[in-house]
């Protein structure tokens, strides 16, 4: 004989209401005290527990255990220590052998994994909003609570922190608004605190450091769900103190992102460096240097590492700007972003191309919109277009209001682009300086370049610098790596943020076709480690990655700063050199087309440099590491390097063919001239051959000599006309 089952209902929310409906429909006995979520304790059913003996099984659903448990008691919960279990609704349905409907599945996902859980079931925005609205209603959230929640949220947004003081005790109303604005946030009042979206272990570590026992807080929602300090456990002053300590803990916890802006450009003259730039030869001083060096093949090491202590004629030369501290500040329509200058370097290649790199550390801004804005607005070096209101229209679109580079107290330069408002600065294309002032000043002050030579320095790509970016966000990674069974794909494959991050869209997406977006993401994503929480993206002007906080800081960031930086330095050098060769070919043909000897000599010089580039700098493979090979090959494909190389090879072949044809034509013209001379001299030669040199044996008088001369001329004319 089977034992009798009885269920004790916990605090009311949408899931508990749905469980109650199922128990009613199945005629299963249950007890309901109409408990709120805050006081759902097992002791509320103490009298009922005494009514059931060992012949019964008592199921307590999401009840706080605050008394001694009966032997026949079974706990049903998915919070706290049960966070790895299915939702309570799913557990009850399984016991009763019931299949959940679509609506019940969404209710279940909502309660166990909140909005993200419903998204994993491919829920629409309308479905999510409906579930959340119904859940709030069941929890007793009134219109006044909704109004106060909105007011609390707007105050937080204006102050730009993710620390939200709630004017209503119903935190879920505030959380439903904050979820779409912040990756993680804290909601609090004078009696309780809720941490949402942080890594659970990190919050537990913080609470432990504050001597807060586990019995004083609750948690759920998975690794990046929620942790809440229970109601009225601490006083108002104690809560304020906890929040102040958490601010410091939160600040020291993360480097949120790392950005490298790389400007490839061409130059014509040798740089005469000054004191601020220091030539750096490579030597292995620690394990990081060793790891970077052995990562590459021997011929790659020769190309990118200066092993000599003094500057010599190398494939490339590497310089660093020495400073104590610096800042790169972006003022744009999205806000003001101040990044720590972590390094400033310059690599000069023997092909007369160079790459200037700004390494920037972000320790202040962790939301997704800020990361996108930093990459997009921070890389722009001149206006891509001028509208009716000149530079104002460009700034409304995607150009920064200003970019300021500060290095110690000796270098402070701001580019506000207002010089593009003066048409007189734009009239002469030959004197149009597209470099921002902070870059021009870096070169001018440190390499003895006059303004004419500065103008001759030309950015290679366009109005944008190349971007290398690493973003560390545990919650976002967990979302992107989610595999959707319903569509047999990872969530990143159709994720708007991931697309904008790869293609550096700081505002709206530049692709409004879902089919095309999916195709572009597929072609540009390297997802070997997606299940372990790391994604890479490659476009023609970016190399980006997103990963978790600990792995990013301790494992991936050193790779981004060393091996991957060197790989994309090479790729940009290829692209810049190819464009430089194309320009040289065009300039050579334009200037020397009428002088075949000069054209031939300059063509030989170009071809000699091209062979040197092929043999010493352009490589089909740079490392024996599988991941390095795969990333390099994908980058070569996405950046169209091989296509550009084939086009350059075609240009050089065509130029060589043209020069050969012109030289052959010149040679033929000379032979034709010689042939004509021979034809003219042929009749007199034939006459002399037939009759001898003394054919006219007349007296040496003036008339006889004239007659002989006339005969010779007539025979020559006959040869010419023949």
ABEGO torsion letter per residue (X at the ends): XBBBBBBBBBBBBAAAAAAAAAAAAAGBBBBBAGBBAAABBAAAAAAAAAABBAABBBBBBGBBBABBBBAABBBBBABEAAAABBBAAAAAAAAAGBBBBAAAAAAAAAAAAEAAAAAAAGBBAAAAAAAAAAAAAAAGBBAAAAAAAAAAAAAAAAAGBABBBBABABAAAAAAAAAAABABBBBBBAABBBBBGBBAAAAAAAAAAAGBBAAABBBEGEAABBBBBBBGABBAAAAAAAAAAAAAAAAAABBABBBBBBBBBBBABBBBBBAABBBBBBBBABAAAAAAAAABBAAAAAAABBABABBBBBABBBBBBBBABBBBBBBBAAEBBBBBBAEBBBBBBAAGBBBBBBBBBBAABABAAAAAAAAAAAABABBABBBAAEAAAAAAAABBABBBBBBEAABBBBBAGAAAABAAAAABAAABBABBAAAAAAAAAAAGBBAAAAAABBBABBABBBBBBBBBBAAAAAAAABBBAAAGBBAAAABAAAAAAAAGBABBBABABAAAAAAAAAAABBAAAAAAGBBBBBBAABBBBBBBAAAAAAAAAAAAABAAAAAAAAAAAAAAAAAAAAAAAAAAAAAAAABAAAAAAAAAAAAAAAAAAAAAABBABABABAAAAAAAAAAAAAAGAAAAAAAAAAAAAAAAAAAAAAAAAAAAAAAAAAAAAAAAAAAAAAAAAAAEAAABBBBBBAAAAAAAAAAAAAAAAAAAAX
